[in-house]
Amino acid sequence: RLIYKLFSSLEYLVKDLKIKKEKFLLNEAIEEVIFWVKPLCEDKNVDLEVDIAEDIKIEGDKEWLMQAILNPLENAIKFSPSGGKVFLKVYRRENEWINILIRDMGPGVSPEELPFLGLPFFKSSAEKGLGFGLFLTKKILEAHGGRLKFNLPSHGGLEVLIEIPYNLSRVFTSSSDKGLDKKCP
């Protein structure tokens, strides 16, 4: 019962996520995230390969977006075998979207589990934890007008695609019902 109350409280907090509007370089934010996961990579003996095509300046909540990248990146590292690789690629698509692709060489999930990834408290059969990380990532991205997608590559593992609108100012002016804090510069 206590755990249910905790989960209900967490879900309520995420529903009313407050997003600060600030301009920042996505590359620098990702470098910070990489710094945070470096010890996990070393502990797991996993190589993190990063490909960032260009400097990308965006508008959004830097801290929340960093969390949205951190959650699936940590999962990818945790589920990769020792000696494996995790790939992180950042690129713009059609001047509309910024894509962040995270691909691992872990066990992936079953095709039956794929549609449930990102739902509150869902955990794959191989996962330990609360099942809240990808749900939080999804809610952060939705508050920014973004999307979270999953794919099972033929070679195994899991691909997580984070899509963020390139022109977030459009999102911030049309999303007053999403709990966005427009008072922040």
Secondary structure, DSSP 8 states (H G I E B T S, - for coil): -HHHHHHHHHHHHHHT--EE-EEEEHHHHHHHHHHHHHHHHHHHT-EEEEEE-S--EEEE-HHHHHHHHHHHHHHHHHHS-TT-EEEEEEEEETTTEEEEEEE--S----TTTGGGTTSTT---TT--S-S-HHHHHHHHHHHTT-EEEEE--TTSS-EEEEEEES-HHHHHHH-GGGTEETT--
